[in-house]
Amino acid sequence: MTPEEKAARRAARRIGMSFVTTKYLDADGDGADDAAVILKIETVGNAIPQLVYIYAWKNGKPELLWNFRTGDRADGGLKDLRIENGEVVVELYGQDRYLLGQAETSKITDDEEQ
């Protein structure tokens, strides 16, 4: 690809989001799988941060349980999302990386919602 073609493709890119995947796990401990929807934030630069939205199916519709943002690839990017000992574990790439805000809640349970 020529430098001109690369520049044209870069100029045509839009800022926004794109779907990465949906991972199913029991985030709230009720025995039913919940959906973790992972989106990639499209930037005009090189960064690739992600957004994760975890939904449960309640009363015939999706209900947002939790959402968080990750860093960029090796600098705090999402490595794994899993259930371990009844808790949601978010593993990030890099050293000394952590989530802020709503992520400080260590466990989502039906009891906490009541």
A tleap script that builds the chain and sets N, CA, C and O, in Angstrom:
source leaprc.protein.ff14SB
mol = sequence {
  NMET THR PRO GLU GLU LYS ALA ALA ARG ARG
  ALA ALA ARG ARG ILE GLY MET SER PHE VAL
  THR THR LYS TYR LEU ASP ALA ASP GLY ASP
  GLY ALA ASP ASP ALA ALA VAL ILE LEU LYS
  ILE GLU THR VAL GLY ASN ALA ILE PRO GLN
  LEU VAL TYR ILE TYR ALA TRP LYS ASN GLY
  LYS PRO GLU LEU LEU TRP ASN PHE ARG THR
  GLY ASP ARG ALA ASP GLY GLY LEU LYS ASP
  LEU ARG ILE GLU ASN GLY GLU VAL VAL VAL
  GLU LEU TYR GLY GLN ASP ARG TYR LEU LEU
  GLY GLN ALA GLU THR SER LYS ILE THR ASP
  ASP GLU GLU CGLN
}
set mol.1.N position { 0.854 -1.172 0.000 }
set mol.1.CA position { 0.000 0.000 0.000 }
set mol.1.C position { 0.909 1.246 0.000 }
set mol.1.O position { 1.881 1.327 0.750 }
set mol.2.N position { 0.572 2.174 -0.831 }
set mol.2.CA position { 1.382 3.395 -0.940 }
set mol.2.C position { 1.106 4.323 0.236 }
set mol.2.O position { 0.072 4.193 0.891 }
set mol.3.N position { 2.011 5.256 0.516 }
set mol.3.CA position { 1.765 6.216 1.593 }
set mol.3.C position { 0.491 7.034 1.369 }
set mol.3.O position { -0.202 7.388 2.323 }
set mol.4.N position { 0.194 7.325 0.123 }
set mol.4.CA position { -1.026 8.087 -0.179 }
set mol.4.C position { -2.279 7.277 0.142 }
set mol.4.O position { -3.254 7.807 0.674 }
set mol.5.N position { -2.239 5.975 -0.190 }
set mol.5.CA position { -3.382 5.105 0.116 }
set mol.5.C position { -3.567 4.964 1.632 }
set mol.5.O position { -4.693 4.973 2.128 }
set mol.6.N position { -2.464 4.834 2.353 }
set mol.6.CA position { -2.544 4.755 3.815 }
set mol.6.C position { -3.149 6.024 4.396 }
set mol.6.O position { -3.996 5.964 5.288 }
set mol.7.N position { -2.713 7.176 3.886 }
set mol.7.CA position { -3.233 8.454 4.371 }
set mol.7.C position { -4.724 8.580 4.077 }
set mol.7.O position { -5.485 9.075 4.909 }
set mol.8.N position { -5.140 8.135 2.898 }
set mol.8.CA position { -6.558 8.202 2.531 }
set mol.8.C position { -7.397 7.300 3.434 }
set mol.8.O position { -8.478 7.697 3.869 }
set mol.9.N position { -6.910 6.085 3.723 }
set mol.9.CA position { -7.639 5.182 4.615 }
set mol.9.C position { -7.726 5.752 6.023 }
set mol.9.O position { -8.770 5.675 6.671 }
set mol.10.N position { -6.625 6.322 6.490 }
set mol.10.CA position { -6.604 6.909 7.830 }
set mol.10.C position { -7.589 8.069 7.916 }
set mol.10.O position { -8.291 8.214 8.917 }
set mol.11.N position { -7.646 8.892 6.877 }
set mol.11.CA position { -8.559 10.040 6.867 }
set mol.11.C position { -10.020 9.590 6.823 }
set mol.11.O position { -10.898 10.294 7.323 }
set mol.12.N position { -10.288 8.423 6.231 }
set mol.12.CA position { -11.658 7.938 6.103 }
set mol.12.C position { -12.154 7.252 7.380 }
set mol.12.O position { -13.355 7.040 7.543 }
set mol.13.N position { -11.245 6.910 8.272 }
set mol.13.CA position { -11.649 6.255 9.518 }
set mol.13.C position { -12.486 7.193 10.365 }
set mol.13.O position { -12.292 8.409 10.363 }
set mol.14.N position { -13.410 6.607 11.079 }
set mol.14.CA position { -14.279 7.403 11.932 }
set mol.14.C position { -13.999 7.099 13.394 }
set mol.14.O position { -13.546 6.010 13.747 }
set mol.15.N position { -14.272 8.061 14.214 }
set mol.15.CA position { -14.192 7.849 15.647 }
set mol.15.C position { -15.522 7.249 16.078 }
set mol.15.O position { -16.583 7.717 15.665 }
set mol.16.N position { -15.465 6.232 16.895 }
set mol.16.CA position { -16.683 5.579 17.349 }
set mol.16.C position { -16.355 4.291 18.071 }
set mol.16.O position { -15.318 4.190 18.725 }
set mol.17.N position { -17.229 3.307 17.958 }
set mol.17.CA position { -17.026 2.027 18.613 }
set mol.17.C position { -17.333 0.906 17.647 }
set mol.17.O position { -18.100 1.069 16.699 }
set mol.18.N position { -16.714 -0.246 17.908 }
set mol.18.CA position { -17.039 -1.440 17.142 }
set mol.18.C position { -17.137 -2.627 18.091 }
set mol.18.O position { -16.473 -2.673 19.127 }
set mol.19.N position { -17.966 -3.573 17.721 }
set mol.19.CA position { -18.214 -4.765 18.522 }
set mol.19.C position { -17.002 -5.687 18.469 }
set mol.19.O position { -16.453 -5.932 17.395 }
set mol.20.N position { -16.579 -6.205 19.640 }
set mol.20.CA position { -15.475 -7.163 19.705 }
set mol.20.C position { -16.039 -8.567 19.904 }
set mol.20.O position { -15.830 -9.447 19.069 }
set mol.21.N position { -16.758 -8.778 21.017 }
set mol.21.CA position { -17.330 -10.088 21.311 }
set mol.21.C position { -18.324 -9.980 22.459 }
set mol.21.O position { -18.405 -8.952 23.132 }
set mol.22.N position { -19.072 -11.045 22.672 }
set mol.22.CA position { -19.916 -11.193 23.849 }
set mol.22.C position { -19.472 -12.450 24.565 }
set mol.22.O position { -19.361 -13.514 23.956 }
set mol.23.N position { -19.219 -12.329 25.856 }
set mol.23.CA position { -18.805 -13.463 26.679 }
set mol.23.C position { -19.916 -13.729 27.684 }
set mol.23.O position { -20.446 -12.799 28.291 }
set mol.24.N position { -20.268 -15.000 27.860 }
set mol.24.CA position { -21.354 -15.358 28.772 }
set mol.24.C position { -20.783 -15.960 30.051 }
set mol.24.O position { -19.976 -16.888 30.009 }
set mol.25.N position { -21.222 -15.410 31.207 }
set mol.25.CA position { -20.781 -15.882 32.512 }
set mol.25.C position { -21.817 -15.478 33.541 }
set mol.25.O position { -22.603 -14.560 33.311 }
set mol.26.N position { -21.821 -16.161 34.672 }
set mol.26.CA position { -22.796 -15.861 35.727 }
set mol.26.C position { -22.229 -14.795 36.652 }
set mol.26.O position { -21.654 -15.114 37.692 }
set mol.27.N position { -22.387 -13.541 36.281 }
set mol.27.CA position { -21.792 -12.426 37.022 }
set mol.27.C position { -22.494 -12.131 38.338 }
set mol.27.O position { -21.860 -11.620 39.262 }
set mol.28.N position { -23.787 -12.438 38.453 }
set mol.28.CA position { -24.521 -12.094 39.676 }
set mol.28.C position { -24.815 -13.293 40.572 }
set mol.28.O position { -25.502 -13.151 41.583 }
set mol.29.N position { -24.306 -14.464 40.216 }
set mol.29.CA position { -24.438 -15.636 41.075 }
set mol.29.C position { -25.819 -16.239 41.160 }
set mol.29.O position { -26.104 -16.985 42.097 }
set mol.30.N position { -26.694 -15.936 40.205 }
set mol.30.CA position { -28.058 -16.476 40.262 }
set mol.30.C position { -28.217 -17.799 39.508 }
set mol.30.O position { -29.324 -18.333 39.423 }
set mol.31.N position { -27.117 -18.332 38.961 }
set mol.31.CA position { -27.175 -19.603 38.242 }
set mol.31.C position { -27.462 -19.461 36.764 }
set mol.31.O position { -27.398 -20.452 36.036 }
set mol.32.N position { -27.775 -18.270 36.295 }
set mol.32.CA position { -28.045 -18.031 34.873 }
set mol.32.C position { -26.912 -17.194 34.280 }
set mol.32.O position { -26.377 -16.293 34.926 }
set mol.33.N position { -26.564 -17.514 33.040 }
set mol.33.CA position { -25.514 -16.741 32.377 }
set mol.33.C position { -25.948 -15.306 32.128 }
set mol.33.O position { -27.095 -15.039 31.770 }
set mol.34.N position { -25.021 -14.400 32.322 }
set mol.34.CA position { -25.186 -12.993 31.993 }
set mol.34.C position { -24.287 -12.709 30.793 }
set mol.34.O position { -23.383 -13.493 30.504 }
set mol.35.N position { -24.518 -11.615 30.100 }
set mol.35.CA position { -23.755 -11.290 28.899 }
set mol.35.C position { -22.799 -10.140 29.158 }
set mol.35.O position { -23.207 -9.070 29.608 }
set mol.36.N position { -21.523 -10.366 28.871 }
set mol.36.CA position { -20.515 -9.303 28.932 }
set mol.36.C position { -20.232 -8.885 27.493 }
set mol.36.O position { -19.595 -9.618 26.737 }
set mol.37.N position { -20.710 -7.704 27.127 }
set mol.37.CA position { -20.546 -7.188 25.771 }
set mol.37.C position { -19.292 -6.315 25.754 }
set mol.37.O position { -19.183 -5.353 26.514 }
set mol.38.N position { -18.352 -6.662 24.880 }
set mol.38.CA position { -17.078 -5.949 24.816 }
set mol.38.C position { -17.019 -5.155 23.511 }
set mol.38.O position { -17.168 -5.704 22.420 }
set mol.39.N position { -16.799 -3.848 23.658 }
set mol.39.CA position { -16.715 -2.938 22.517 }
set mol.39.C position { -15.329 -2.298 22.484 }
set mol.39.O position { -14.719 -2.056 23.525 }
set mol.40.N position { -14.850 -2.033 21.290 }
set mol.40.CA position { -13.567 -1.365 21.109 }
set mol.40.C position { -13.838 0.081 20.735 }
set mol.40.O position { -14.664 0.364 19.867 }
set mol.41.N position { -13.134 1.002 21.400 }
set mol.41.CA position { -13.267 2.415 21.071 }
set mol.41.C position { -12.341 2.710 19.898 }
set mol.41.O position { -11.130 2.504 19.982 }
set mol.42.N position { -12.919 3.191 18.808 }
set mol.42.CA position { -12.146 3.540 17.624 }
set mol.42.C position { -11.680 4.985 17.757 }
set mol.42.O position { -12.486 5.896 17.945 }
set mol.43.N position { -10.390 5.177 17.658 }
set mol.43.CA position { -9.825 6.517 17.725 }
set mol.43.C position { -9.081 6.795 16.425 }
set mol.43.O position { -8.862 5.879 15.632 }
set mol.44.N position { -8.698 8.023 16.200 }
set mol.44.CA position { -7.896 8.327 15.013 }
set mol.44.C position { -6.422 8.041 15.287 }
set mol.44.O position { -5.597 8.128 14.377 }
set mol.45.N position { -6.085 7.704 16.521 }
set mol.45.CA position { -4.713 7.374 16.880 }
set mol.45.C position { -4.516 5.872 16.959 }
set mol.45.O position { -5.262 5.099 16.357 }
set mol.46.N position { -3.507 5.474 17.704 }
set mol.46.CA position { -3.156 4.057 17.818 }
set mol.46.C position { -3.785 3.367 19.018 }
set mol.46.O position { -3.764 2.138 19.080 }
set mol.47.N position { -4.336 4.094 19.963 }
set mol.47.CA position { -4.890 3.498 21.175 }
set mol.47.C position { -6.114 2.635 20.858 }
set mol.47.O position { -6.892 2.944 19.955 }
set mol.48.N position { -6.267 1.545 21.620 }
set mol.48.CA position { -7.421 0.662 21.453 }
set mol.48.C position { -8.009 0.340 22.827 }
set mol.48.O position { -7.953 -0.814 23.252 }
set mol.49.N position { -8.572 1.325 23.536 }
set mol.49.CA position { -9.243 1.013 24.803 }
set mol.49.C position { -10.563 0.296 24.516 }
set mol.49.O position { -11.098 0.366 23.410 }
set mol.50.N position { -11.073 -0.392 25.535 }
set mol.50.CA position { -12.322 -1.121 25.370 }
set mol.50.C position { -13.315 -0.741 26.457 }
set mol.50.O position { -12.936 -0.294 27.540 }
set mol.51.N position { -14.585 -0.925 26.150 }
set mol.51.CA position { -15.680 -0.763 27.101 }
set mol.51.C position { -16.324 -2.124 27.298 }
set mol.51.O position { -16.506 -2.874 26.339 }
set mol.52.N position { -16.671 -2.447 28.543 }
set mol.52.CA position { -17.328 -3.717 28.841 }
set mol.52.C position { -18.637 -3.405 29.565 }
set mol.52.O position { -18.654 -2.672 30.554 }
set mol.53.N position { -19.718 -3.967 29.064 }
set mol.53.CA position { -21.045 -3.819 29.662 }
set mol.53.C position { -21.545 -5.209 30.024 }
set mol.53.O position { -21.620 -6.087 29.165 }
set mol.54.N position { -21.888 -5.414 31.297 }
set mol.54.CA position { -22.378 -6.720 31.733 }
set mol.54.C position { -23.879 -6.610 32.004 }
set mol.54.O position { -24.328 -5.804 32.819 }
set mol.55.N position { -24.637 -7.447 31.293 }
set mol.55.CA position { -26.099 -7.432 31.381 }
set mol.55.C position { -26.637 -8.759 31.909 }
set mol.55.O position { -26.115 -9.825 31.586 }
set mol.56.N position { -27.687 -8.679 32.726 }
set mol.56.CA position { -28.474 -9.839 33.136 }
set mol.56.C position { -29.821 -9.746 32.432 }
set mol.56.O position { -30.245 -8.663 32.029 }
set mol.57.N position { -30.485 -10.876 32.285 }
set mol.57.CA position { -31.828 -10.896 31.704 }
set mol.57.C position { -32.816 -10.887 32.860 }
set mol.57.O position { -32.947 -11.891 33.560 }
set mol.58.N position { -33.510 -9.785 33.074 }
set mol.58.CA position { -34.448 -9.622 34.187 }
set mol.58.C position { -35.789 -9.112 33.656 }
set mol.58.O position { -35.835 -8.161 32.876 }
set mol.59.N position { -36.864 -9.744 34.082 }
set mol.59.CA position { -38.220 -9.325 33.699 }
set mol.59.C position { -38.389 -9.182 32.189 }
set mol.59.O position { -39.030 -8.245 31.714 }
set mol.60.N position { -37.809 -10.119 31.441 }
set mol.60.CA position { -37.997 -10.139 29.991 }
set mol.60.C position { -37.189 -9.126 29.210 }
set mol.60.O position { -37.462 -8.893 28.033 }
set mol.61.N position { -36.186 -8.514 29.851 }
set mol.61.CA position { -35.357 -7.537 29.134 }
set mol.61.C position { -33.957 -7.473 29.756 }
set mol.61.O position { -33.767 -7.872 30.905 }
set mol.62.N position { -32.984 -6.972 28.998 }
set mol.62.CA position { -31.636 -6.865 29.558 }
set mol.62.C position { -31.558 -5.752 30.599 }
set mol.62.O position { -32.146 -4.683 30.435 }
set mol.63.N position { -30.817 -6.028 31.674 }
set mol.63.CA position { -30.613 -5.036 32.733 }
set mol.63.C position { -29.107 -4.890 32.957 }
set mol.63.O position { -28.408 -5.874 33.196 }
set mol.64.N position { -28.622 -3.664 32.879 }
set mol.64.CA position { -27.197 -3.410 33.059 }
set mol.64.C position { -26.804 -3.642 34.516 }
set mol.64.O position { -27.353 -3.017 35.424 }
set mol.65.N position { -25.842 -4.552 34.729 }
set mol.65.CA position { -25.331 -4.813 36.072 }
set mol.65.C position { -24.112 -3.960 36.380 }
set mol.65.O position { -23.946 -3.468 37.496 }
set mol.66.N position { -23.254 -3.790 35.362 }
set mol.66.CA position { -21.963 -3.158 35.614 }
set mol.66.C position { -21.327 -2.796 34.289 }
set mol.66.O position { -21.514 -3.499 33.296 }
set mol.67.N position { -20.586 -1.719 34.266 }
set mol.67.CA position { -19.800 -1.379 33.079 }
set mol.67.C position { -18.469 -0.786 33.528 }
set mol.67.O position { -18.366 -0.196 34.604 }
set mol.68.N position { -17.453 -0.954 32.682 }
set mol.68.CA position { -16.142 -0.390 32.972 }
set mol.68.C position { -15.360 -0.199 31.682 }
set mol.68.O position { -15.702 -0.757 30.639 }
set mol.69.N position { -14.305 0.599 31.775 }
set mol.69.CA position { -13.425 0.885 30.649 }
set mol.69.C position { -12.061 0.291 30.955 }
set mol.69.O position { -11.617 0.291 32.104 }
set mol.70.N position { -11.400 -0.217 29.924 }
set mol.70.CA position { -10.051 -0.738 30.107 }
set mol.70.C position { -9.056 0.208 29.454 }
set mol.70.O position { -9.434 1.158 28.768 }
set mol.71.N position { -7.788 -0.068 29.679 }
set mol.71.CA position { -6.731 0.721 29.048 }
set mol.71.C position { -6.467 0.249 27.630 }
set mol.71.O position { -7.306 -0.399 27.003 }
set mol.72.N position { -5.297 0.584 27.145 }
set mol.72.CA position { -4.917 0.283 25.769 }
set mol.72.C position { -3.979 -0.915 25.712 }
set mol.72.O position { -2.847 -0.829 26.187 }
set mol.73.N position { -4.416 -2.004 25.155 }
set mol.73.CA position { -3.625 -3.210 24.927 }
set mol.73.C position { -2.697 -3.545 26.093 }
set mol.73.O position { -3.192 -3.853 27.177 }
set mol.74.N position { -1.377 -3.500 25.919 }
set mol.74.CA position { -0.427 -3.880 26.977 }
set mol.74.C position { -0.435 -2.897 28.145 }
set mol.74.O position { 0.117 -3.198 29.203 }
set mol.75.N position { -1.040 -1.750 27.976 }
set mol.75.CA position { -1.096 -0.733 29.030 }
set mol.75.C position { -2.484 -0.729 29.682 }
set mol.75.O position { -3.219 0.256 29.601 }
set mol.76.N position { -2.823 -1.837 30.322 }
set mol.76.CA position { -4.108 -1.919 31.024 }
set mol.76.C position { -5.252 -2.445 30.192 }
set mol.76.O position { -6.407 -2.327 30.602 }
set mol.77.N position { -4.973 -3.026 29.031 }
set mol.77.CA position { -6.015 -3.601 28.186 }
set mol.77.C position { -6.605 -4.865 28.790 }
set mol.77.O position { -5.987 -5.487 29.654 }
set mol.78.N position { -7.780 -5.247 28.350 }
set mol.78.CA position { -8.483 -6.413 28.886 }
set mol.78.C position { -7.787 -7.704 28.458 }
set mol.78.O position { -7.650 -7.983 27.267 }
set mol.79.N position { -7.352 -8.483 29.444 }
set mol.79.CA position { -6.711 -9.771 29.181 }
set mol.79.C position { -7.719 -10.905 29.328 }
set mol.79.O position { -7.777 -11.801 28.485 }
set mol.80.N position { -8.519 -10.867 30.405 }
set mol.80.CA position { -9.486 -11.933 30.641 }
set mol.80.C position { -10.600 -11.415 31.538 }
set mol.80.O position { -10.404 -10.506 32.345 }
set mol.81.N position { -11.761 -12.012 31.378 }
set mol.81.CA position { -12.933 -11.720 32.194 }
set mol.81.C position { -13.531 -13.073 32.532 }
set mol.81.O position { -13.927 -13.818 31.636 }
set mol.82.N position { -13.603 -13.402 33.834 }
set mol.82.CA position { -14.046 -14.733 34.225 }
set mol.82.C position { -14.654 -14.705 35.628 }
set mol.82.O position { -14.543 -13.719 36.356 }
set mol.83.N position { -15.300 -15.816 35.984 }
set mol.83.CA position { -15.826 -16.010 37.326 }
set mol.83.C position { -14.847 -16.919 38.058 }
set mol.83.O position { -14.455 -17.970 37.550 }
set mol.84.N position { -14.459 -16.498 39.253 }
set mol.84.CA position { -13.536 -17.283 40.064 }
set mol.84.C position { -14.006 -17.213 41.511 }
set mol.84.O position { -14.087 -16.130 42.091 }
set mol.85.N position { -14.314 -18.368 42.093 }
set mol.85.CA position { -14.818 -18.421 43.474 }
set mol.85.C position { -16.040 -17.524 43.669 }
set mol.85.O position { -16.177 -16.874 44.706 }
set mol.86.N position { -16.918 -17.488 42.683 }
set mol.86.CA position { -18.153 -16.718 42.779 }
set mol.86.C position { -18.009 -15.229 42.560 }
set mol.86.O position { -18.972 -14.484 42.741 }
set mol.87.N position { -16.820 -14.774 42.173 }
set mol.87.CA position { -16.602 -13.347 41.944 }
set mol.87.C position { -16.180 -13.092 40.499 }
set mol.87.O position { -15.567 -13.942 39.854 }
set mol.88.N position { -16.520 -11.907 40.011 }
set mol.88.CA position { -16.096 -11.501 38.671 }
set mol.88.C position { -14.634 -11.065 38.763 }
set mol.88.O position { -14.282 -10.192 39.556 }
set mol.89.N position { -13.796 -11.683 37.945 }
set mol.89.CA position { -12.376 -11.333 37.907 }
set mol.89.C position { -12.094 -10.660 36.574 }
set mol.89.O position { -12.380 -11.214 35.513 }
set mol.90.N position { -11.531 -9.460 36.638 }
set mol.90.CA position { -11.130 -8.723 35.441 }
set mol.90.C position { -9.608 -8.689 35.455 }
set mol.90.O position { -9.000 -8.089 36.341 }
set mol.91.N position { -9.000 -9.334 34.473 }
set mol.91.CA position { -7.543 -9.366 34.383 }
set mol.91.C position { -7.096 -8.421 33.274 }
set mol.91.O position { -7.581 -8.497 32.145 }
set mol.92.N position { -6.171 -7.536 33.606 }
set mol.92.CA position { -5.666 -6.537 32.669 }
set mol.92.C position { -4.206 -6.803 32.338 }
set mol.92.O position { -3.476 -7.376 33.147 }
set mol.93.N position { -3.779 -6.388 31.147 }
set mol.93.CA position { -2.371 -6.466 30.761 }
set mol.93.C position { -1.595 -5.331 31.420 }
set mol.93.O position { -2.155 -4.279 31.726 }
set mol.94.N position { -0.305 -5.555 31.635 }
set mol.94.CA position { 0.553 -4.520 32.196 }
set mol.94.C position { 0.716 -4.685 33.690 }
set mol.94.O position { 0.087 -5.549 34.301 }
set mol.95.N position { 1.546 -3.871 34.268 }
set mol.95.CA position { 1.792 -3.914 35.703 }
set mol.95.C position { 1.065 -2.764 36.392 }
set mol.95.O position { 0.909 -1.679 35.831 }
set mol.96.N position { 0.626 -3.024 37.612 }
set mol.96.CA position { -0.017 -1.997 38.434 }
set mol.96.C position { -1.196 -1.332 37.731 }
set mol.96.O position { -1.350 -0.113 37.799 }
set mol.97.N position { -2.016 -2.111 37.067 }
set mol.97.CA position { -3.200 -1.598 36.376 }
set mol.97.C position { -4.438 -2.003 37.150 }
set mol.97.O position { -4.521 -3.125 37.652 }
set mol.98.N position { -5.400 -1.102 37.251 }
set mol.98.CA position { -6.620 -1.383 37.988 }
set mol.98.C position { -7.758 -0.556 37.411 }
set mol.98.O position { -7.541 0.392 36.658 }
set mol.99.N position { -8.975 -0.935 37.780 }
set mol.99.CA position { -10.170 -0.242 37.330 }
set mol.99.C position { -10.604 0.746 38.397 }
set mol.99.O position { -10.383 0.516 39.586 }
set mol.100.N position { -11.211 1.829 37.985 }
set mol.100.CA position { -11.718 2.834 38.916 }
set mol.100.C position { -13.227 2.933 38.821 }
set mol.100.O position { -13.831 2.401 37.891 }
set mol.101.N position { -13.825 3.598 39.760 }
set mol.101.CA position { -15.263 3.864 39.706 }
set mol.101.C position { -16.079 2.686 40.157 }
set mol.101.O position { -15.814 2.106 41.210 }
set mol.102.N position { -17.075 2.322 39.368 }
set mol.102.CA position { -17.996 1.256 39.728 }
set mol.102.C position { -17.289 -0.075 39.916 }
set mol.102.O position { -17.817 -0.963 40.586 }
set mol.103.N position { -16.110 -0.231 39.343 }
set mol.103.CA position { -15.375 -1.488 39.444 }
set mol.103.C position { -14.917 -1.779 40.863 }
set mol.103.O position { -14.495 -2.899 41.149 }
set mol.104.N position { -14.987 -0.814 41.748 }
set mol.104.CA position { -14.541 -1.032 43.117 }
set mol.104.C position { -15.479 -1.964 43.875 }
set mol.104.O position { -15.125 -2.435 44.956 }
set mol.105.N position { -16.660 -2.242 43.339 }
set mol.105.CA position { -17.546 -3.227 43.931 }
set mol.105.C position { -16.979 -4.595 43.605 }
set mol.105.O position { -16.802 -4.926 42.433 }
set mol.106.N position { -16.691 -5.395 44.622 }
set mol.106.CA position { -15.984 -6.652 44.399 }
set mol.106.C position { -16.893 -7.791 43.979 }
set mol.106.O position { -16.424 -8.732 43.340 }
set mol.107.N position { -18.176 -7.743 44.312 }
set mol.107.CA position { -19.058 -8.858 43.991 }
set mol.107.C position { -20.459 -8.334 43.717 }
set mol.107.O position { -20.959 -7.472 44.441 }
set mol.108.N position { -21.085 -8.850 42.682 }
set mol.108.CA position { -22.449 -8.481 42.341 }
set mol.108.C position { -23.351 -9.627 42.769 }
set mol.108.O position { -23.171 -10.747 42.290 }
set mol.109.N position { -24.306 -9.392 43.643 }
set mol.109.CA position { -25.204 -10.448 44.065 }
set mol.109.C position { -26.631 -9.932 44.047 }
set mol.109.O position { -26.884 -8.728 44.091 }
set mol.110.N position { -27.559 -10.884 43.983 }
set mol.110.CA position { -28.978 -10.524 44.033 }
set mol.110.C position { -29.320 -9.876 45.365 }
set mol.110.O position { -30.188 -9.005 45.423 }
set mol.111.N position { -28.642 -10.293 46.451 }
set mol.111.CA position { -28.927 -9.738 47.784 }
set mol.111.C position { -28.635 -8.233 47.838 }
set mol.111.O position { -29.360 -7.483 48.492 }
set mol.112.N position { -27.573 -7.794 47.151 }
set mol.112.CA position { -27.220 -6.380 47.166 }
set mol.112.C position { -28.223 -5.527 46.425 }
set mol.112.O position { -28.353 -4.335 46.704 }
set mol.113.N position { -28.943 -6.127 45.474 }
set mol.113.CA position { -29.913 -5.364 44.678 }
set mol.113.C position { -31.197 -5.126 45.458 }
set mol.113.O position { -31.947 -4.209 45.122 }
set mol.114.N position { -31.476 -5.921 46.489 }
set mol.114.CA position { -32.738 -5.805 47.232 }
set mol.114.C position { -32.660 -4.775 48.323 }
set mol.114.O position { -33.638 -4.558 49.038 }
savepdb mol mol.pdb
quit
